Amino acid sequence: MKARIIITPKKAVFDPQGKTVQNTLEHFGHQGISAVHVGKFLEVEISGEEDIEAVRARMDEACRRFLTNPVIEDYTLDIIPS
């Protein structure tokens, strides 16, 4: 089983990396881009015969407690059965 996690800055948080990418894209002629958000992608492989909801709960807790800063980051979590 795999967990795919995408972590991005909250919309209200200034994202200097995203702004730099946006400016660079515009500089190279890619107009009409209103915002870019730079984040992180994690793919976690989970072994064992656990229930998918138990895995989701465990990974959700890991996201909230260790992998993200809930003050400035949001995340999405997808569990992919093997």
N, C-alpha and C positions, 0 to 999 in steps of 0.2 A: 504494500500500500504506500502511496505517496501523499505528502501534504505539499501543496503549492501556496506560498505566502507572498503577497505583494504588499510592500510597505511604502506609503507615500506621505509627504508632508500634508498636514491639514490645509484646507483651502485658505484659512485665515492667516497662515504662517508664511512669511516671506521666504522664498526659495531661491537663494542666490545662484545655485547651480542651474536651476530651471531657467532663470532669467538670462544667464549667460548663454545657454543653449538656444533660447528663443532669439536673442540678439544675433547670434552667429547664423542661425537659419535665415533670418531676415537679411543679414549682410550678404548671404550667398543667393539671394533672390527668391527665397521661399516666403512670399507675402501671405497675409491673412491668418497667421498663427497668433491666437489670442493669449495662449498661456502654455507653458511647458512645466511639468512637474517631474523632477528626478527623484527616483526612489530606489528600493532594493527588491530583488527577487530571490526567494529562497525555495529550494526544493529539498524536502526532507524525506528520506526513505525510512519506512517504519516496518520492522519485521515482527512476526508473530501473527497469531490468529485472533486479533482483537476485533470487537464489534466496531463498525464504522463510526457510530455515535460516540463510543468511548474514546476513540482516537481523536475525533473532532473536539471533544471536550478537553482532552489532554493538550492538544496543540493550541486550542484557543487560550487556555491558561498560560501556556508558554509564550504566546504572542503578547498577552496582556502583561505578564510579569517580567519577561526577560528580553524579548526580541524587539519590542517597540517602546517608544516613549509616548505614553498616551496623552500627554499634554500637547505635543506638537505633531504626532503621527497617527495616521489611520492605517488599517490593514484589511485585506481580504484574504480569506482562507478557503481553499478548496481541497477536499479529500478525494483522491483518485484510487478506487479499488484496483488491486492487481489482478 
